[in-house]
Amino acid sequence: MAGNHSYVADVTPLVPIGGDLNQDYQVVLQFDGETSTTGQNPWAPPEPNQKVRTEGASLIVVYRTKDTTGPVFIYDALNNSMFSLTAQFDLLHPTLMNLGRFTMVGADGQRGFAGYDNIGSNELTFLDGNQIAGPPIASSDWDGSAGWPLPQLWDTHTHFVKLDGSISSVRYQASGDCLVPVAFVIDAD
């Protein structure tokens, strides 16, 4: 299926008990004859038989420990959210006045425009008007780093932020590359 998708499941049996829960997990997709396994850019060049190309996947695992202090909010109803210049997403939640974490998951970020080159990524990310990613302060949220070394088409980045109010406004500035937000997470410490 085309587009961005999110799924919810209980993954408790798959998460290690007593270890570091924040780690990389392997996501395995069931491939068939219709799925491309080349890892190439999903937009070009064309492949024979119009095979389906995947860009990536991320797991957002929510758990509670004795040290857990605040609520977690997941925003994954972002269908048709692709943009190429600027985009703003207003994330509604109860009033929060503390430090927390903001995580973004997105598709089609890359350092270059052809999916294989190494041209600099310069997209900017702002949360509540404060720049949190992109030059000159940090790498772009859209550098494709979850897919390094290739295909550079998937991103999951977390930032420590100050939460202030009942709306967290996420704004992106891009330079023409199409970008697809898939999910946002606010973890209010």
Stockholm file with secondary structure:
# STOCKHOLM 1.0

chainA/1-189         MAGNHSYVADVTPLVPIGGDLNQDYQVVLQFDGETSTTGQNPWAPPEPNQKVRTEGASLIVVYRTKDTTGPVFIYDALNNSMFSLTAQFDLLHPTLMNLGRFTMVGADGQRGFAGYDNIGSNELTFLDGNQIAGPPIASSDWDGSAGWPLPQLWDTHTHFVKLDGSISSVRYQASGDCLVPVAFVIDAD
#=GR chainA/1-189 SS CCSCCCCCCCCGGGSCSSSCSSSCCCCCCCCCTTBCCSCCCSSSSCCGGGCBCCCCCCCCCCCCCTTCCSCEEEECCCTTCCBSSEEEEEEEEEEEEEEEEEEEEEESCCSSSSSSSCCCCCCEEEETTEEEESTTTSCCTTSCGGGTTTTCCEEEEEEEEEEEEEEEEEEEECSSCCBEEEEEEEEEC
#=GC SS_cons         CCSCCCCCCCCGGGSCSSSCSSSCCCCCCCCCTTBCCSCCCSSSSCCGGGCBCCCCCCCCCCCCCTTCCSCEEEECCCTTCCBSSEEEEEEEEEEEEEEEEEEEEEESCCSSSSSSSCCCCCCEEEETTEEEESTTTSCCTTSCGGGTTTTCCEEEEEEEEEEEEEEEEEEEECSSCCBEEEEEEEEEC
//
